[in-house]
C-alpha cells in the first residue's frame, strides 16, 4: 500500500472547543516507523506522547491521550486527516492541552497537508492483517463495532437518532476513495438535548457558530433557548421543529454520519498503520471506536508469529542446499538451515558458537555478535526466499539496496540460536523484493528491519 511523508512542516493555530484555550499546532515529518507522536512544548519536562489505543484516557465527546507528563485532548480530527492522507508518521508539537477545533472538520488540516506537500515514502507495507473477526459492544448504549478481515481497508457507520432530526443515516469510505472529497468536510454536530446540559455546566468554552452544527432534536423551553442563544453569541430565530439551525446548515444530507465516519477513521489511526479490514460501527462514538482499536492492537500482538525451532525436525534446506542457491560461503555464510519456506515467508536458523571469527575482536572478554552481521544473516535468509521464486536461482544474485527501520533489541552471545523470520511486504515487481525481517533468540526479539533487494540474473 502507498505510504506518504510530509515534505515539510506546517502550523495551525486556533481554540480548543472544550477548554477554550488558544493553541498552536506544528506538524513535522515523522521518523519512519515511529507513528504519530505529540509533544507539549508549553510544558517543561513534557515527554513525547505516542498516539496509541493504550494511551486513551477519556472518550467523553472527544478522544484524550495521556502519559505521565503529557495530555492531549481532541486529537481525532488531525489524526483522521493524516491517516486519510496515508501519512502514518508525524511528530506534532502543541502549545496547549487541546488540538484546535477550527471549523469542526478535518478539512483545514487536509488543506494544510496539501500546502506543505507530501512525498511517497520509501517503504511500502501491506498493513495490519487480521486473522479473525473482532467485535466489541457497549451494552449500556447498544453501540457495537467490528472489524472483519478484508483485502483493503473500508469504514462504515450507521447512526440511530431521533428520526425527525437526523434519523437513521449511514456513511462509508473505501481506502481508494478521495478522503478530502468524501470525508474531510464533515463537521462535528451536537444534538440540542446533549448540548444544553453542557452549556449549563459551563463546558464547551471554545465553541463558536463556525465550529460545527447544532441540531434541534426536541422542543426547547425558554430557559434552554436563551442559554443556547447566549452560548452561540447571537440572537437566533426561535424554532420548535427538529433539524439543524439555519446558522449552520449541513454541507451534505448525511453530514452527521460522515462526521462520525471521520471520527472513526481518526480513532482507528491510533493503531498507526492501515488495518486490512472492513470496519463497521452502529451508534459510533469515541468510546466504541477506541475499544475496537484497542482490541485490534491486542489481537495483532497476540497473533504475532514467533517462529519455534525444533532440532528434531528435518530442515527444508541444509547448508549444502543453501549454498546451491546463494553464493555465500564460510566464514561468511551466516545461515545453517531453513526450517520453513512458503511463497511469502521463510524461517532460517543460525547457531552462534564461540568459534565465530568476529568474536576475536567484538569484544575480547565480552563476546557480542555485531548488529550489522545479524542484518547480514537476515539478508541472506531473505535472499533465499527471493531466489526461491525463480527456476534457476544459481544464475541469479540478490543485491540488497537498503535497510529501513532497523532496531536492535537485545544482545546475541555465544550459545544462542538465532531464528530469522522474513516475509514479503509487497509483491515482487520487476525484480524488486521488499521484506520485513525479525531475528529471535527463543521468544526474545533481538533485531528487526525492512529490507529492499534487487534480484538480478548474472549468467
Secondary structure as a PSIPRED ss2 file (coil, helix, strand):
# PSIPRED VFORMAT (PSIPRED V4.0)

   1 X C   1.000  0.000  0.000
   2 X C   1.000  0.000  0.000
   3 X C   1.000  0.000  0.000
   4 X E   0.000  0.000  1.000
   5 X E   0.000  0.000  1.000
   6 X E   0.000  0.000  1.000
   7 X C   1.000  0.000  0.000
   8 X C   1.000  0.000  0.000
   9 X C   1.000  0.000  0.000
  10 X E   0.000  0.000  1.000
  11 X E   0.000  0.000  1.000
  12 X E   0.000  0.000  1.000
  13 X E   0.000  0.000  1.000
  14 X E   0.000  0.000  1.000
  15 X E   0.000  0.000  1.000
  16 X C   1.000  0.000  0.000
  17 X C   1.000  0.000  0.000
  18 X C   1.000  0.000  0.000
  19 X C   1.000  0.000  0.000
  20 X C   1.000  0.000  0.000
  21 X C   1.000  0.000  0.000
  22 X E   0.000  0.000  1.000
  23 X E   0.000  0.000  1.000
  24 X E   0.000  0.000  1.000
  25 X E   0.000  0.000  1.000
  26 X E   0.000  0.000  1.000
  27 X E   0.000  0.000  1.000
  28 X E   0.000  0.000  1.000
  29 X E   0.000  0.000  1.000
  30 X C   1.000  0.000  0.000
  31 X C   1.000  0.000  0.000
  32 X C   1.000  0.000  0.000
  33 X C   1.000  0.000  0.000
  34 X C   1.000  0.000  0.000
  35 X C   1.000  0.000  0.000
  36 X E   0.000  0.000  1.000
  37 X E   0.000  0.000  1.000
  38 X E   0.000  0.000  1.000
  39 X E   0.000  0.000  1.000
  40 X E   0.000  0.000  1.000
  41 X C   1.000  0.000  0.000
  42 X C   1.000  0.000  0.000
  43 X C   1.000  0.000  0.000
  44 X C   1.000  0.000  0.000
  45 X C   1.000  0.000  0.000
  46 X C   1.000  0.000  0.000
  47 X C   1.000  0.000  0.000
  48 X C   1.000  0.000  0.000
  49 X E   0.000  0.000  1.000
  50 X E   0.000  0.000  1.000
  51 X C   1.000  0.000  0.000
  52 X C   1.000  0.000  0.000
  53 X H   0.000  1.000  0.000
  54 X H   0.000  1.000  0.000
  55 X H   0.000  1.000  0.000
  56 X E   0.000  0.000  1.000
  57 X E   0.000  0.000  1.000
  58 X E   0.000  0.000  1.000
  59 X C   1.000  0.000  0.000
  60 X C   1.000  0.000  0.000
  61 X C   1.000  0.000  0.000
  62 X C   1.000  0.000  0.000
  63 X C   1.000  0.000  0.000
  64 X E   0.000  0.000  1.000
  65 X E   0.000  0.000  1.000
  66 X E   0.000  0.000  1.000
  67 X C   1.000  0.000  0.000
  68 X C   1.000  0.000  0.000
  69 X C   1.000  0.000  0.000
  70 X C   1.000  0.000  0.000
  71 X E   0.000  0.000  1.000
  72 X E   0.000  0.000  1.000
  73 X E   0.000  0.000  1.000
  74 X C   1.000  0.000  0.000
  75 X C   1.000  0.000  0.000
  76 X H   0.000  1.000  0.000
  77 X H   0.000  1.000  0.000
  78 X H   0.000  1.000  0.000
  79 X H   0.000  1.000  0.000
  80 X H   0.000  1.000  0.000
  81 X H   0.000  1.000  0.000
  82 X H   0.000  1.000  0.000
  83 X H   0.000  1.000  0.000
  84 X H   0.000  1.000  0.000
  85 X C   1.000  0.000  0.000
  86 X C   1.000  0.000  0.000
  87 X E   0.000  0.000  1.000
  88 X C   1.000  0.000  0.000
  89 X C   1.000  0.000  0.000
  90 X E   0.000  0.000  1.000
  91 X E   0.000  0.000  1.000
  92 X E   0.000  0.000  1.000
  93 X E   0.000  0.000  1.000
  94 X E   0.000  0.000  1.000
  95 X C   1.000  0.000  0.000
  96 X C   1.000  0.000  0.000
  97 X C   1.000  0.000  0.000
  98 X E   0.000  0.000  1.000
  99 X C   1.000  0.000  0.000
 100 X C   1.000  0.000  0.000
 101 X C   1.000  0.000  0.000
 102 X C   1.000  0.000  0.000
 103 X C   1.000  0.000  0.000
 104 X C   1.000  0.000  0.000
 105 X C   1.000  0.000  0.000
 106 X C   1.000  0.000  0.000
 107 X H   0.000  1.000  0.000
 108 X H   0.000  1.000  0.000
 109 X H   0.000  1.000  0.000
 110 X H   0.000  1.000  0.000
 111 X H   0.000  1.000  0.000
 112 X H   0.000  1.000  0.000
 113 X H   0.000  1.000  0.000
 114 X H   0.000  1.000  0.000
 115 X H   0.000  1.000  0.000
 116 X H   0.000  1.000  0.000
 117 X C   1.000  0.000  0.000
 118 X E   0.000  0.000  1.000
 119 X E   0.000  0.000  1.000
 120 X E   0.000  0.000  1.000
 121 X C   1.000  0.000  0.000
 122 X C   1.000  0.000  0.000
 123 X C   1.000  0.000  0.000
 124 X C   1.000  0.000  0.000
 125 X C   1.000  0.000  0.000
 126 X C   1.000  0.000  0.000
 127 X C   1.000  0.000  0.000
 128 X E   0.000  0.000  1.000
 129 X E   0.000  0.000  1.000
 130 X C   1.000  0.000  0.000
 131 X C   1.000  0.000  0.000
 132 X C   1.000  0.000  0.000
 133 X C   1.000  0.000  0.000
 134 X E   0.000  0.000  1.000
 135 X E   0.000  0.000  1.000
 136 X E   0.000  0.000  1.000
 137 X E   0.000  0.000  1.000
 138 X E   0.000  0.000  1.000
 139 X C   1.000  0.000  0.000
 140 X C   1.000  0.000  0.000
 141 X C   1.000  0.000  0.000
 142 X C   1.000  0.000  0.000
 143 X E   0.000  0.000  1.000
 144 X E   0.000  0.000  1.000
 145 X E   0.000  0.000  1.000
 146 X E   0.000  0.000  1.000
 147 X E   0.000  0.000  1.000
 148 X E   0.000  0.000  1.000
 149 X E   0.000  0.000  1.000
 150 X C   1.000  0.000  0.000
 151 X C   1.000  0.000  0.000
 152 X C   1.000  0.000  0.000
 153 X C   1.000  0.000  0.000
 154 X E   0.000  0.000  1.000
 155 X E   0.000  0.000  1.000
 156 X E   0.000  0.000  1.000
 157 X E   0.000  0.000  1.000
 158 X E   0.000  0.000  1.000
 159 X C   1.000  0.000  0.000
 160 X C   1.000  0.000  0.000
 161 X C   1.000  0.000  0.000
 162 X C   1.000  0.000  0.000
 163 X C   1.000  0.000  0.000
 164 X C   1.000  0.000  0.000
 165 X C   1.000  0.000  0.000
 166 X C   1.000  0.000  0.000
 167 X C   1.000  0.000  0.000
 168 X C   1.000  0.000  0.000
 169 X C   1.000  0.000  0.000
 170 X E   0.000  0.000  1.000
 171 X E   0.000  0.000  1.000
 172 X E   0.000  0.000  1.000
 173 X E   0.000  0.000  1.000
 174 X E   0.000  0.000  1.000
 175 X C   1.000  0.000  0.000
 176 X C   1.000  0.000  0.000
 177 X C   1.000  0.000  0.000
 178 X C   1.000  0.000  0.000
 179 X H   0.000  1.000  0.000
 180 X H   0.000  1.000  0.000
 181 X H   0.000  1.000  0.000
 182 X H   0.000  1.000  0.000
 183 X H   0.000  1.000  0.000
 184 X H   0.000  1.000  0.000
 185 X C   1.000  0.000  0.000
 186 X C   1.000  0.000  0.000
 187 X C   1.000  0.000  0.000
 188 X C   1.000  0.000  0.000
 189 X E   0.000  0.000  1.000
 190 X E   0.000  0.000  1.000
 191 X E   0.000  0.000  1.000
 192 X H   0.000  1.000  0.000
 193 X H   0.000  1.000  0.000
 194 X H   0.000  1.000  0.000
 195 X H   0.000  1.000  0.000
 196 X H   0.000  1.000  0.000
 197 X H   0.000  1.000  0.000
 198 X H   0.000  1.000  0.000
 199 X H   0.000  1.000  0.000
 200 X H   0.000  1.000  0.000
 201 X C   1.000  0.000  0.000
 202 X C   1.000  0.000  0.000
 203 X C   1.000  0.000  0.000
 204 X C   1.000  0.000  0.000
 205 X C   1.000  0.000  0.000
 206 X C   1.000  0.000  0.000
 207 X C   1.000  0.000  0.000
 208 X C   1.000  0.000  0.000
 209 X C   1.000  0.000  0.000
 210 X C   1.000  0.000  0.000
 211 X C   1.000  0.000  0.000
 212 X C   1.000  0.000  0.000
 213 X E   0.000  0.000  1.000
 214 X E   0.000  0.000  1.000
 215 X E   0.000  0.000  1.000
 216 X E   0.000  0.000  1.000
 217 X C   1.000  0.000  0.000
 218 X C   1.000  0.000  0.000
 219 X C   1.000  0.000  0.000
 220 X C   1.000  0.000  0.000
 221 X C   1.000  0.000  0.000
 222 X H   0.000  1.000  0.000
 223 X H   0.000  1.000  0.000
 224 X H   0.000  1.000  0.000
 225 X H   0.000  1.000  0.000
 226 X H   0.000  1.000  0.000
 227 X H   0.000  1.000  0.000
 228 X H   0.000  1.000  0.000
 229 X H   0.000  1.000  0.000
 230 X H   0.000  1.000  0.000
 231 X H   0.000  1.000  0.000
 232 X H   0.000  1.000  0.000
 233 X C   1.000  0.000  0.000
 234 X C   1.000  0.000  0.000
 235 X C   1.000  0.000  0.000
 236 X C   1.000  0.000  0.000
 237 X C   1.000  0.000  0.000
 238 X C   1.000  0.000  0.000
 239 X C   1.000  0.000  0.000
 240 X C   1.000  0.000  0.000
 241 X C   1.000  0.000  0.000
 242 X C   1.000  0.000  0.000
 243 X E   0.000  0.000  1.000
 244 X E   0.000  0.000  1.000
 245 X C   1.000  0.000  0.000
 246 X H   0.000  1.000  0.000
 247 X H   0.000  1.000  0.000
 248 X H   0.000  1.000  0.000
 249 X C   1.000  0.000  0.000
 250 X C   1.000  0.000  0.000
 251 X C   1.000  0.000  0.000
 252 X C   1.000  0.000  0.000
 253 X C   1.000  0.000  0.000
 254 X C   1.000  0.000  0.000
 255 X H   0.000  1.000  0.000
 256 X H   0.000  1.000  0.000
 257 X H   0.000  1.000  0.000
 258 X H   0.000  1.000  0.000
 259 X H   0.000  1.000  0.000
 260 X H   0.000  1.000  0.000
 261 X H   0.000  1.000  0.000
 262 X H   0.000  1.000  0.000
 263 X H   0.000  1.000  0.000
 264 X H   0.000  1.000  0.000
 265 X H   0.000  1.000  0.000
 266 X H   0.000  1.000  0.000
 267 X H   0.000  1.000  0.000
 268 X H   0.000  1.000  0.000
 269 X H   0.000  1.000  0.000
 270 X H   0.000  1.000  0.000
 271 X H   0.000  1.000  0.000
 272 X C   1.000  0.000  0.000
 273 X C   1.000  0.000  0.000
 274 X C   1.000  0.000  0.000
 275 X E   0.000  0.000  1.000
 276 X E   0.000  0.000  1.000
 277 X E   0.000  0.000  1.000
 278 X E   0.000  0.000  1.000
 279 X E   0.000  0.000  1.000
 280 X E   0.000  0.000  1.000
 281 X E   0.000  0.000  1.000
 282 X E   0.000  0.000  1.000
 283 X C   1.000  0.000  0.000
 284 X C   1.000  0.000  0.000
 285 X C   1.000  0.000  0.000
 286 X H   0.000  1.000  0.000
 287 X H   0.000  1.000  0.000
 288 X H   0.000  1.000  0.000
 289 X H   0.000  1.000  0.000
 290 X H   0.000  1.000  0.000
 291 X H   0.000  1.000  0.000
 292 X H   0.000  1.000  0.000
 293 X H   0.000  1.000  0.000
 294 X H   0.000  1.000  0.000
 295 X H   0.000  1.000  0.000
 296 X H   0.000  1.000  0.000
 297 X H   0.000  1.000  0.000
 298 X H   0.000  1.000  0.000
 299 X H   0.000  1.000  0.000
 300 X H   0.000  1.000  0.000
 301 X H   0.000  1.000  0.000
 302 X H   0.000  1.000  0.000
 303 X C   1.000  0.000  0.000
 304 X C   1.000  0.000  0.000
 305 X C   1.000  0.000  0.000
 306 X C   1.000  0.000  0.000
 307 X C   1.000  0.000  0.000
 308 X C   1.000  0.000  0.000
 309 X C   1.000  0.000  0.000
 310 X C   1.000  0.000  0.000
 311 X C   1.000  0.000  0.000
 312 X C   1.000  0.000  0.000
 313 X C   1.000  0.000  0.000
 314 X C   1.000  0.000  0.000
 315 X C   1.000  0.000  0.000
 316 X C   1.000  0.000  0.000
 317 X E   0.000  0.000  1.000
 318 X C   1.000  0.000  0.000
 319 X H   0.000  1.000  0.000
 320 X H   0.000  1.000  0.000
 321 X H   0.000  1.000  0.000
 322 X H   0.000  1.000  0.000
 323 X H   0.000  1.000  0.000
 324 X C   1.000  0.000  0.000
 325 X C   1.000  0.000  0.000
 326 X C   1.000  0.000  0.000
 327 X C   1.000  0.000  0.000
 328 X C   1.000  0.000  0.000
 329 X C   1.000  0.000  0.000
 330 X C   1.000  0.000  0.000
 331 X C   1.000  0.000  0.000
 332 X C   1.000  0.000  0.000
 333 X C   1.000  0.000  0.000
 334 X C   1.000  0.000  0.000
 335 X C   1.000  0.000  0.000
 336 X C   1.000  0.000  0.000
 337 X E   0.000  0.000  1.000
 338 X E   0.000  0.000  1.000
 339 X E   0.000  0.000  1.000
 340 X E   0.000  0.000  1.000
 341 X E   0.000  0.000  1.000
 342 X C   1.000  0.000  0.000
 343 X C   1.000  0.000  0.000
 344 X C   1.000  0.000  0.000
 345 X E   0.000  0.000  1.000
 346 X E   0.000  0.000  1.000
 347 X E   0.000  0.000  1.000
 348 X E   0.000  0.000  1.000
 349 X E   0.000  0.000  1.000
 350 X E   0.000  0.000  1.000
 351 X E   0.000  0.000  1.000
 352 X C   1.000  0.000  0.000
 353 X C   1.000  0.000  0.000
 354 X C   1.000  0.000  0.000
 355 X C   1.000  0.000  0.000
 356 X C   1.000  0.000  0.000
 357 X H   0.000  1.000  0.000
 358 X H   0.000  1.000  0.000
 359 X H   0.000  1.000  0.000
 360 X H   0.000  1.000  0.000
 361 X C   1.000  0.000  0.000
 362 X C   1.000  0.000  0.000
 363 X C   1.000  0.000  0.000
 364 X C   1.000  0.000  0.000
 365 X C   1.000  0.000  0.000
 366 X C   1.000  0.000  0.000
 367 X C   1.000  0.000  0.000
 368 X C   1.000  0.000  0.000
 369 X C   1.000  0.000  0.000
 370 X C   1.000  0.000  0.000
 371 X H   0.000  1.000  0.000
 372 X H   0.000  1.000  0.000
 373 X H   0.000  1.000  0.000
 374 X H   0.000  1.000  0.000
 375 X H   0.000  1.000  0.000
 376 X H   0.000  1.000  0.000
 377 X H   0.000  1.000  0.000
 378 X H   0.000  1.000  0.000
 379 X H   0.000  1.000  0.000
 380 X H   0.000  1.000  0.000
 381 X H   0.000  1.000  0.000
 382 X H   0.000  1.000  0.000
 383 X H   0.000  1.000  0.000
 384 X H   0.000  1.000  0.000
 385 X H   0.000  1.000  0.000
 386 X H   0.000  1.000  0.000
 387 X H   0.000  1.000  0.000
 388 X C   1.000  0.000  0.000
 389 X C   1.000  0.000  0.000
 390 X C   1.000  0.000  0.000
 391 X C   1.000  0.000  0.000
 392 X C   1.000  0.000  0.000
 393 X H   0.000  1.000  0.000
 394 X H   0.000  1.000  0.000
 395 X H   0.000  1.000  0.000
 396 X E   0.000  0.000  1.000
 397 X E   0.000  0.000  1.000
 398 X E   0.000  0.000  1.000
 399 X E   0.000  0.000  1.000
 400 X E   0.000  0.000  1.000
 401 X E   0.000  0.000  1.000
 402 X E   0.000  0.000  1.000
 403 X E   0.000  0.000  1.000
 404 X E   0.000  0.000  1.000
 405 X E   0.000  0.000  1.000
 406 X E   0.000  0.000  1.000
 407 X E   0.000  0.000  1.000
 408 X E   0.000  0.000  1.000
 409 X C   1.000  0.000  0.000
 410 X C   1.000  0.000  0.000
 411 X C   1.000  0.000  0.000
 412 X C   1.000  0.000  0.000
 413 X C   1.000  0.000  0.000
 414 X C   1.000  0.000  0.000
 415 X C   1.000  0.000  0.000
 416 X C   1.000  0.000  0.000
 417 X E   0.000  0.000  1.000
 418 X E   0.000  0.000  1.000
 419 X E   0.000  0.000  1.000
 420 X E   0.000  0.000  1.000
 421 X E   0.000  0.000  1.000
 422 X E   0.000  0.000  1.000
 423 X E   0.000  0.000  1.000
 424 X E   0.000  0.000  1.000
 425 X C   1.000  0.000  0.000
 426 X C   1.000  0.000  0.000
 427 X C   1.000  0.000  0.000
 428 X C   1.000  0.000  0.000
 429 X E   0.000  0.000  1.000
 430 X C   1.000  0.000  0.000
 431 X C   1.000  0.000  0.000
 432 X E   0.000  0.000  1.000
 433 X E   0.000  0.000  1.000
 434 X E   0.000  0.000  1.000
 435 X E   0.000  0.000  1.000
 436 X E   0.000  0.000  1.000
 437 X E   0.000  0.000  1.000
 438 X E   0.000  0.000  1.000
 439 X E   0.000  0.000  1.000
 440 X E   0.000  0.000  1.000
 441 X E   0.000  0.000  1.000
 442 X C   1.000  0.000  0.000
 443 X C   1.000  0.000  0.000
 444 X E   0.000  0.000  1.000
 445 X E   0.000  0.000  1.000
 446 X E   0.000  0.000  1.000
 447 X E   0.000  0.000  1.000
 448 X E   0.000  0.000  1.000
 449 X E   0.000  0.000  1.000
 450 X E   0.000  0.000  1.000
 451 X E   0.000  0.000  1.000
 452 X E   0.000  0.000  1.000
 453 X E   0.000  0.000  1.000
 454 X E   0.000  0.000  1.000
 455 X E   0.000  0.000  1.000
 456 X E   0.000  0.000  1.000
 457 X E   0.000  0.000  1.000
 458 X C   1.000  0.000  0.000
 459 X C   1.000  0.000  0.000
